[in-house]
Amino acid sequence: MRLLGVYGGIGSPAVFGQIMGHTVIGNIEPRSFAHYFDDNGRNTFLENFPGAWLVKTLKDVPPSEVQDIDVIFGHPKCGTYSQLINKSGAERIAYMAKKSDKFLEFIRIINGIKPKFAFFDNLPKSLEANPPELYRSLLPDYDVSIQYVGNYYYGNVQKNRNRLFIIASLKDLEYTFMPGECPNNATLWSFIHDLQGREGTIYNHDKHSLKAKSNSGRRVYQDDPMTWEQVQHTFKTKTDNKALHYINKDGILKYHFGFRKGQGHRPAPTLIGTHPVLHPISCLPLSIRERARIMGFPDDFNFYGTRYENDGTWVHQKNAKMIQQTGRCIPCEFPGFLIQQFNAFLNNDPNYRCSMKRLTKPHKLIEGEL
């Protein structure tokens, strides 16, 4: 099959599709983190999908390049809709309308290219801005399936990375999504334990600085942000699982969203594109390779552009593009499952099987769709 990214990030939805032998032809992606090049001119998407192209808008692509596309995959920005919880009334309505327009660019591109299938993920709250009936009205040639997916039950190690997936298929195909969730006992340690002590010997697995400022934890040790050594000490002595705290200018205790230590015997915390998850033993930010493992990337998928300190260590917040690449993407496993199912459907594969089970607790905004 021919696969095309639209808001495809660094291509995580197509990783297993490529391993299966399908062709990733390109990626229409306006966000800067996907267009990041290292000092040798290497780009994460282009290096990992040889022969594919990367552009910022559909206008940059000759029409001949987007003919006969089987699958469009994408991951439009989801942080937009996580902010709805803090808004209400007229402010909420205005915010949704403004942000919804950019979000629906994905839909406009689907209608223009007409792939057989398309899928993308977002937060369930996006349905408050773009309800199911809107998708169906804007995609008149497609059957639209609204699914609440627990990535953990498709093999990922992040237990709480449940997402809304919009799955569209041309109506004349008469395709119906079949769920395939399975029990999973994966823990953070089971995914990263073999990397312990091997910093500097594996690509994207480097030692983290102790001396640099963390830009976080202000007014905990002193008025300035903590160093990473102070962060390390704080988490080694913490007895709770709360995020790193700080004291704001009004003297109120606050917490940095997502800035917490992973527990080796439990599933991994949810990675984000800003604050780090810390290693359960070193209490320093997980390396890019460890983050990649958590997102489901194989070890031969390399990330390009790490910025190093003079002593050869790296610093989490000074590598924002790398953190975004490994935090603002779809975990690889469920898209791989979908692509395999699409291919089996198109080829009428009699040997294809899936569990047909849903183990994820239903979401109130999606429950009526399942």
KASULKA-V635676 format. One record per residue. N is the residue number from 1. OMEGA is omega in degrees with one decimal (none if undefined). Layout:
# KASULKA-V635676
n/omega
N/OMEGA
N/OMEGA
This chain:
# KASULKA-V635676
n/omega
1/177.3
2/-174.8
3/179.9
4/174.7
5/170.8
6/-164.4
7/-174.0
8/178.9
9/177.8
10/172.5
11/-176.7
12/180.0
13/-176.0
14/-175.4
15/-178.1
16/172.9
17/177.8
18/178.1
19/178.3
20/178.8
21/177.8
22/-172.5
23/172.9
24/-173.8
25/-178.0
26/-175.7
27/174.5
28/-169.4
29/-178.1
30/-172.9
31/-170.4
32/-174.9
33/179.0
34/-178.3
35/-177.3
36/179.7
37/176.2
38/-176.0
39/178.1
40/177.3
41/-179.2
42/-178.7
43/-174.1
44/-178.8
45/-174.3
46/179.9
47/-176.1
48/176.3
49/-176.0
50/179.5
51/178.7
52/177.0
53/-178.8
54/-179.7
55/-177.7
56/-179.8
57/178.1
58/179.8
59/-179.2
60/-175.0
61/173.6
62/-178.7
63/-178.9
64/-177.9
65/-175.2
66/174.8
67/173.8
68/177.1
69/178.7
70/-175.1
71/166.6
72/178.5
73/-179.9
74/180.0
75/176.8
76/-175.9
77/-177.0
78/-178.7
79/178.3
80/-171.9
81/173.9
82/-179.8
83/-177.3
84/-176.7
85/-177.4
86/-176.6
87/-179.6
88/173.9
89/-177.1
90/179.2
91/179.7
92/-178.9
93/179.8
94/-179.3
95/-179.2
96/-178.3
97/-179.1
98/-175.7
99/-178.1
100/-175.9
101/178.4
102/-178.4
103/-175.9
104/172.9
105/176.4
106/-179.5
107/-179.6
108/179.7
109/176.1
110/-179.6
111/-179.7
112/-175.7
113/179.0
114/173.4
115/175.0
116/-178.7
117/171.0
118/174.6
119/173.7
120/-179.1
121/174.7
122/175.2
123/178.7
124/-179.3
125/177.8
126/178.1
127/176.8
128/175.5
129/-178.0
130/-176.6
131/-178.6
132/-178.4
133/176.8
134/177.8
135/-176.9
136/178.1
137/-179.0
138/178.4
139/-172.7
140/-179.1
141/-172.7
142/162.9
143/-175.9
144/179.1
145/179.5
146/-174.8
147/172.6
148/-168.5
149/170.9
150/-177.5
151/179.3
152/-176.1
153/169.4
154/172.6
155/178.5
156/-175.6
157/178.2
158/-172.7
159/-172.8
160/178.3
161/176.1
162/-174.2
163/168.9
164/171.6
165/171.3
166/-179.4
167/-178.4
168/177.0
169/178.6
170/-173.3
171/-176.9
172/175.4
173/-178.0
174/178.3
175/173.7
176/178.6
177/176.1
178/-179.8
179/-178.8
180/-179.0
181/-178.3
182/176.9
183/-177.1
184/177.8
185/-176.3
186/175.6
187/177.4
188/-176.4
189/-179.8
190/-179.7
191/-171.1
192/-171.2
193/-176.2
194/177.1
195/-177.2
196/177.4
197/-177.0
198/179.0
199/178.6
200/180.0
201/-179.1
202/-177.0
203/-179.6
204/178.8
205/-171.5
206/175.7
207/179.0
208/179.9
209/170.5
210/-170.7
211/-174.0
212/174.6
213/-178.8
214/-173.5
215/-177.9
216/176.4
217/-176.9
218/176.9
219/174.1
220/174.1
221/-177.5
222/-179.0
223/179.9
224/174.7
225/179.5
226/166.7
227/178.7
228/175.4
229/176.8
230/174.1
231/179.7
232/-179.7
233/-179.4
234/-176.2
235/176.4
236/-178.9
237/179.2
238/177.5
239/177.2
240/-179.6
241/-179.3
242/178.9
243/177.6
244/-178.7
245/173.5
246/-180.0
247/-175.8
248/-173.6
249/178.0
250/178.4
251/-178.0
252/178.7
253/179.6
254/179.5
255/176.4
256/-175.9
257/173.7
258/-175.5
259/-175.0
260/178.6
261/175.0
262/175.6
263/-171.6
264/-175.4
265/-179.0
266/172.8
267/-177.5
268/169.6
269/179.8
270/176.0
271/173.7
272/-175.0
273/180.0
274/-176.1
275/-176.0
276/159.7
277/-176.4
278/178.9
279/-175.4
280/179.8
281/-176.9
282/-177.0
283/172.5
284/-177.0
285/174.5
286/178.2
287/177.3
288/178.7
289/177.5
290/176.2
291/179.2
292/177.3
293/-178.1
294/179.0
295/175.8
296/179.6
297/171.5
298/-174.3
299/177.4
300/172.0
301/-174.8
302/179.0
303/-172.2
304/173.7
305/179.5
306/176.6
307/-174.9
308/171.2
309/179.9
310/-179.9
311/176.9
312/176.0
313/175.6
314/-179.9
315/-174.7
316/-172.0
317/177.1
318/177.4
319/-174.1
320/-178.5
321/178.9
322/178.3
323/176.9
324/-179.9
325/-177.5
326/179.3
327/-178.2
328/178.0
329/176.3
330/171.0
331/-166.9
332/-165.6
333/-176.7
334/174.6
335/176.0
336/176.0
337/-179.5
338/-178.2
339/176.5
340/179.7
341/177.1
342/-177.6
343/178.8
344/179.4
345/-178.4
346/-177.8
347/178.6
348/-175.6
349/-177.3
350/-176.8
351/-178.1
352/178.0
353/168.8
354/-170.5
355/-175.0
356/-177.4
357/170.1
358/178.9
359/-179.8
360/176.8
361/-177.0
362/175.6
363/-173.8
364/-179.3
365/-173.5
366/-171.4
367/-178.6
368/-178.7
369/-172.2
370/none
